[in-house]
Structure formats: structure tokens, C-alpha cells
Amino acid sequence: MEEEKLQETCAEGKGASAAVQAEPLVCTHLTLDGKLYKRLYGKWGIAMCILGGFAVVLFALWVAASVIKDGGTFSEVFSEALYLWAAAILFACAAVYLFCAAKLCRDADANVRENTYLFYEREFIIETSRRGEQVGVTRFSYAECGKIAERKAFFLLKVPAAGAVVVEKGGLSQEDCTQLRALFGLASK
């Protein structure tokens, strides 16, 4: 059902894209919800959990060294206040990141948007809809993109006016990915 809707959107050149060209070179669809953000930031979340765990271990070593105070090397090294501050800062950074990432996912789930990307030779168009109603059409030229990167599952385009534009590779054929690499000026894989 959703694939039929995407094909209709691409075939018609819906909205503002009809005035530019009848047929886009590549057309794809992306749902911006909590699942997408979890996939985008999941590895960072794991890294922050590890960092938080490291901070807890560092704090435990500081507490143990403060309690022991036997004059040995262990207590001399770990009783310094520097370790307490390092543990506190690392733990705070990890906690803030995890809290913000969880809030971002909750907000995205509460405000699910659908983006249809229409890629033409010199520009691309993003058609955004919410609950089946179109809420915006944005047009960008490739020259406006500051940085374009390819990851395992995504193309990431940095557009100053819009922030990061995420194009998921999962719904694209190998030919479409190759064509996007050529449009973005990326090396072929």
C-alpha cells in the first residue's frame, strides 16, 4: 500500500515538483519517527552507556581509595579529587546525552512526519506531510549542501537552511543508490 502511494507520488511529480520536471531521477520516502532516530543515534547511545559505566567505576575506585587510606599506591592515586570530578563530568555528559536522545525519540513519535524526496539533476525537493496532509514543500539545490556523507544505511546531507537531511537507502535499488552518489558527487562503491 505504502509503496503504491510512493510510486503515485513519484509518477505524478506531486506539488511544487510538477513545475520543475515531470519525472524525478530518484524518488524515495522516509518516515520521521522515534524508530528512525533510534537507528541514527543508537551507536552513540551505546557509547554513552559505556561512558556512564566507566564514570561509575571511576567513582567507586575513588570511594574505595578514600575509605582505605592505607598509604599504598592505590589510595594515593585514586584518592585525588581529580578522579571524583572526572567521574562526575563523564557521568553528567552521558546522562544528558541519553536524556536528550530519549526526549527526541518521544517527541518524534508524538509528531510523526512523512517525507517524500524527489531528486532531479540540479536540485531535490522534500515534500513533508503529517497525518496524510501536506504541510510543506522545500526545494534545495545540491550546491546548497555543505557536506554530503554516505553511511551504511543512509545518505546524510547537511543543508544550512534545514539542518541534516536523511535519505534512507533501505527503500532504494542499487541503481538508485548509484544515481544518488553521482548526483551528490560521491565516489562510487
Long-range contacts (C-beta under 8 A, 24 or more apart in sequence): 2-29, 5-29, 6-116, 6-171, 9-116, 9-127, 10-116, 10-118, 13-118, 14-116, 14-127, 15-125, 15-127, 15-134, 15-137, 16-125, 16-127, 16-137, 16-139, 17-118, 17-120, 17-125, 17-127, 17-137, 20-120, 20-123, 20-125, 20-139, 21-120, 24-118, 24-119, 24-120, 24-125, 25-119, 25-120, 25-121, 25-179, 25-183, 26-117, 26-118, 26-119, 26-172, 26-176, 26-179, 26-180, 26-183, 27-116, 27-117, 27-118, 27-119, 28-116, 28-117, 28-119, 28-167, 28-168, 28-171, 28-172, 28-176, 29-114, 29-115, 29-116, 29-117, 29-171, 30-114, 30-115, 30-117, 30-166, 30-167, 30-168, 31-112, 31-113, 31-114, 31-115, 32-108, 32-112, 32-113, 32-114, 32-115, 33-108, 33-109, 33-112, 34-105, 34-106, 34-108, 34-109, 36-108, 36-166, 36-168, 37-101, 37-104, 37-105, 37-108, 38-105, 39-153, 40-154, 40-166, 41-101, 41-104, 44-97, 44-101, 45-97, 45-98, 45-101, 48-93, 48-94, 48-97, 48-98, 48-101, 49-94, 49-98, 51-90, 51-93, 51-94, 52-90, 52-91, 52-94, 52-95, 52-98, 54-90, 55-86, 55-87, 55-88, 55-90, 55-91, 55-94, 56-87, 56-91, 58-83, 58-86, 58-87, 58-90, 59-83, 59-84, 59-87, 59-88, 59-91, 62-87, 117-165, 117-167, 119-179, 119-180, 119-183, 121-183, 124-183, 126-162, 126-165, 138-162, 140-165, 142-183, 142-184, 142-185, 145-184, 148-184, 148-185, 148-186, 150-181, 150-184, 150-186, 150-189, 155-180, 155-184, 157-184
